[in-house]
Amino acid sequence: MSLSTLIGIDFSAPSHVVARQLIGVTVLVDGVGGRIVETEAYDGEDPASHSYTGRTDRNFAMFGPPAHAYVYRSYGIHWCLNFVCREEGHGAGVLIRALEPVAGLDAMRARRGTVDEWLLCSGPGKLCQALGVTRALNGHALDSAPFALAPAEGDIEVVAGPRIGISKAVDVPWRFGLAGSRWVSKPFR
């Protein structure tokens, strides 16, 4: 099996396909993490994507091989974790927006400074802080430590809607979530 296929997901597929398939997948970083309940897709031809204007020092990981991490700072404050998709050179990824916390809750609480479990991973910056994700993981393969991914279990119902927190291509319905999950960053309409 090539690295572009991991846990039954073909990371060389278009980002909106991968984003939907990641709902329900468990992601751990050094044993800390949870079930993905919210994602957003970004593609190189999408004006909201970091890769839209081409390769830079910030986004170079998006142009690398699929099934790797792209980690960047949002507003100079919060780290955000993306999974690189599609063929090398294209520049596409999936932002991991929210997790249902299931492993390493004590570490998450300490890192986030809260005992409120909804506040641990209900947004991309929160989940990176809770999991200890930093720029040091940028470009790292998702099939090797500290990452561990496990396939979704059971029936997964996915809902979709427009992405949030962006100013371009705001109507593109590439935000995906686990139907009925209380762990998403914002409810789906």
C-alpha positions in Angstrom: 0.0 0.0 0.0 1.4 3.4 -0.9 1.5 6.2 1.6 -1.2 8.1 -0.4 -3.6 5.4 0.9 -3.9 5.2 4.6 -6.6 3.6 6.7 -8.6 2.9 3.6 -8.6 6.6 2.5 -7.0 7.6 -0.8 -5.3 10.9 0.2 -4.5 11.5 -3.5 -8.3 12.1 -4.1 -9.7 15.6 -4.3 -9.7 17.4 -0.9 -13.5 17.6 -0.6 -13.7 13.8 -1.0 -11.0 13.2 1.6 -12.6 15.7 4.0 -15.9 13.8 4.0 -14.1 10.5 4.4 -12.2 11.7 7.4 -15.3 12.2 9.5 -15.3 9.5 12.2 -11.6 8.7 11.8 -9.6 8.7 15.0 -6.4 10.8 15.1 -3.9 10.7 17.9 -0.7 12.7 18.4 1.6 10.9 20.9 -1.5 9.0 22.1 -3.6 12.2 22.7 -6.6 12.9 20.4 -10.0 11.8 19.3 -12.6 11.2 16.7 -12.7 13.7 13.8 -16.2 15.3 13.8 -15.5 18.4 11.6 -13.3 19.1 8.6 -13.0 21.7 5.8 -11.6 21.1 2.3 -9.2 23.5 0.5 -8.0 23.0 -3.1 -5.3 24.7 -5.2 -7.9 26.2 -7.5 -9.9 27.6 -4.5 -9.3 31.3 -3.7 -9.7 30.5 0.1 -6.8 28.0 0.0 -3.3 28.9 1.1 -2.1 27.2 -2.0 -4.1 29.3 -4.4 -1.3 31.7 -5.2 1.4 29.1 -5.4 4.1 27.6 -3.3 5.5 29.7 -0.4 7.7 29.1 2.6 4.5 28.9 4.7 2.5 26.4 2.5 5.3 24.2 1.0 3.9 21.1 2.7 0.7 21.4 0.8 2.6 20.8 -2.4 4.3 17.7 -1.0 3.1 14.2 -1.0 -0.4 13.3 0.2 -1.0 11.9 3.7 1.3 14.4 5.4 0.6 17.2 7.8 0.5 20.9 6.9 0.7 23.0 10.0 0.4 26.7 10.0 -0.3 29.6 12.4 -3.7 31.3 12.1 -3.7 35.0 12.8 -0.2 34.6 14.2 -1.8 32.9 17.3 -3.1 29.4 16.9 -1.6 26.4 15.1 -3.9 24.6 12.6 -3.6 21.0 11.4 -4.3 20.0 7.8 -3.9 16.7 6.0 -2.4 17.1 2.6 -4.4 15.6 -0.3 -4.2 15.1 -4.0 -1.3 14.5 -6.3 2.1 16.0 -5.4 2.4 19.5 -6.8 -1.2 20.4 -6.7 -1.5 22.0 -3.2 -4.6 20.8 -1.5 -5.5 19.9 2.1 -8.1 19.2 4.7 -8.3 21.4 7.8 -9.1 19.3 10.9 -11.6 21.6 12.6 -12.9 19.6 15.6 -12.5 16.3 17.4 -14.5 14.4 20.0 -11.8 14.0 22.7 -11.3 10.4 23.6 -7.7 9.8 24.5 -5.3 11.7 26.7 -7.9 13.9 28.3 -5.7 14.8 31.3 -3.0 16.1 28.9 -5.6 18.0 26.9 -7.1 19.6 30.0 -3.6 20.7 31.2 -2.6 22.1 27.8 -5.9 23.9 27.4 -6.3 25.0 31.0 -9.9 23.8 31.2 -12.0 20.9 32.4 -14.8 21.7 30.0 -14.5 18.8 27.5 -16.3 20.8 24.7 -13.6 23.5 24.9 -10.8 21.0 24.4 -11.1 20.3 20.7 -14.0 22.4 19.3 -12.0 24.4 16.9 -8.8 24.1 14.9 -6.6 26.1 17.2 -8.1 24.5 20.4 -7.5 21.0 19.1 -3.9 21.7 18.1 -3.2 23.1 21.6 -4.9 20.1 23.2 -2.9 17.6 21.1 0.4 19.5 21.3 0.6 20.2 17.5 3.1 22.8 16.5 5.0 23.7 13.3 7.5 21.0 14.2 5.0 18.5 12.7 4.7 20.4 9.4 5.4 18.0 6.5 5.4 14.9 8.8 3.9 11.7 7.4 0.6 10.7 8.9 1.6 7.0 9.0 4.4 7.5 11.5 4.9 8.6 15.1 3.8 10.8 16.7 0.7 10.4 14.5 -1.7 7.4 14.7 -4.9 7.2 12.6 -7.6 4.6 13.0 -10.6 4.1 10.6 -14.1 5.2 11.4 -16.2 2.6 13.1 -19.9 2.0 12.6 -22.4 4.0 10.5 -21.2 7.6 9.9 -23.7 10.2 8.7 -22.0 13.2 7.3 -23.5 16.7 6.9 -22.1 19.5 4.8 -22.3 23.2 4.6 -20.3 26.3 3.8 -16.9 26.8 5.4 -16.5 29.2 8.3 -14.0 31.9 9.3 -13.0 32.7 5.7 -13.6 35.7 3.5 -13.3 34.1 0.0 -15.4 31.4 -1.6 -17.6 31.5 1.5 -20.5 29.7 -0.2 -18.5 26.6 -1.2 -20.1 23.7 0.8 -16.8 22.1 1.8 -17.3 22.0 5.6 -18.2 18.5 6.7 -19.3 17.2 10.1 -20.6 14.2 11.9 -24.4 14.6 12.0 -25.7 15.4 15.5 -22.3 15.7 17.0 -22.1 18.1 20.0 -18.3 18.4 19.5 -18.3 20.5 16.3 -17.0 24.1 16.6 -20.3 25.6 15.3 -23.6 23.8 14.6 -24.5 23.0 11.0 -27.6 24.7 9.6 
